[in-house]
Amino acid sequence: MGGYYDLFLSLELQPDLPEEILHEIRWHLRLTDEPPTEFRAFSAPDWYDETPYPFFNGTTGSHAFDGVDVTALLPATHRLYPDGRQRWLMTVRSCVHEDELGYAMDLVRWLASYATTTGWIGYLGYTADPAPKFMYYVDGTLKFREPAGPHRAS
């Protein structure tokens, strides 16, 4: 059966992303049904068996953690750039099987590379761990940090 990871990611995407990048992001978030003509998020061509599938689950009950797996990409209507460009806000909470963790981290790195967000971007928790590790994206590198202080398992 294996273990599961609870992945939470929150980013503000760069303005003026090319449409093919936004389309692939929307597809992986299950916000469009049409797959991209070319996949850029994964360096390994074998990330799927026969048919490509959106990596995240959209909005559904999580089968391994309390709460909901959810994906969202929304315009920040009250936070425009000074020149009037639109900000896009993205949030993901997804249950990831341990066999797919490498691909999930490739996708997180790819998404973070198109974000304006630096520093804390989310967390990654494992079913057997008492607390998640915080994820940071700094200078083009994804880093993890244990939370400070004592933590109890529920």
N, C-alpha and C positions, 0 to 999 in steps of 0.2 A: 504494500500500500504506500509506504513512504510518508514523509512529513510534508507540511505545507508552510508557506511563508505568507504573512499578511503584509502586503505592500501598499503604502500610502505615499502619494506623490502630489505635490502642489507647485505649479509653475506659472509664471507669466511668460507667454511666448513673445519672441521678437516681433516688432511690427513689420509689415511688408514681406512676410514669408512668401516664397514662390507657391503658386497654387498646387503644384504637384507634391510639395512637402506638406501643406495643410491638408490635402486630400488623404495622404498616407496617415497622418495623425488622426484625422477623423475616422478613417477606416479601422485603425487599431483600437479606437475608443468605441467602436460599433455605432458610430453616428452616421454612417453611410454604408450601403450594401455593396457598392461597386468597388472591387479591389483596385489598387493602383496598377498602372501599366508596368511600373518598375518599382521594386522594393529597395529602399535605401537604408532602412533602419538596421538591417542585419547584414553583417559581413559574410556569415556562413550561408551558402545557398541551400543547405539542408535543414533549415529551421522548421520546416513542415514536411510531412510525409508525402502526401499526394496532392492535396488541395490546400492552398494558403487559407489561413483563418485569422480573423482579428485576434490579437493577442489578449486583449482585456475582455471581460465578460459583459460589458455594458452595465445595466442596472438589474441586479438579481440578488436574491438572498445568498449570502456566503455559505458554502457547505462545510467550511472548516472553522470559521470564526464567528463570533457574535456580530450581528449587524448585517450590512448590505455591501456587496461589491457594487461600485458605482463609478461611472465615468462622466465627465462633464467638460465642455469647452464652451465658454460663454464670453461675449463681449463685455468689457468693463465700461458700461455706459456712463458712469459718473467719474471715470478716471482716464480721460484722454491725454495723450502726449501734448505738450505745449503747442506743437504744430498741427494739432487736430487729428493725428493718426490714432487708429483704434488699438487699444490694448486687448489681448486675448488671454483669458484666465483658464487654466486647465487643472482639473483635479481627478485623480484616480485612486480608488481603493480596490484592490484586487487580491484574491486568493491565488497563489502561484504554487504549483506542485514543485517539489525539490528537483525533479528531473528537468524542469524548464527554467530553473533559476538563472542559469547562464544567459539564456536568451532574454529573460526579463531584464537583467542588468544591462545587456547590450541595448535594449530598447530604452531603458531609463537614461543611459548615457547619451543616446542619440537625441531623445526628447530634450534633455537638459542642454545639449549643445545648441538648440534653437530657442533657448529661453534667455530672458534678461535676468532671471533670478540667480543670485549667487548666495552662497551660504547654505542655510538649512533648506532642504527641499522635500523632506519627508521622513519616513521610517521604514524599517524592514524588521518584522518580527517572525520568529520561528516557533512552531507549535510547542517545542520542548523547552524553549527559553522563557524565563520569568518576565523579561521586559524586552521590547524591541531595541534595535540599534538605530540611532539617528543617521539620516543620510544628508550629506553636504555635497554641494557642487562648487568647487573653488578652482579657479585658473584652469578650467577644462578637465578637471579630474574629479571623479566620484569618490568620496571618502565616507567612512563609517565611524561612528563614535558610540561607545557605551554610554547610557545615561548615568549621570552622577547620582550617588546616594544609594541606599538600600532599596531593594524591590522585592515584593512578595509575589509568588505565583497565586493566581486565583483558584 
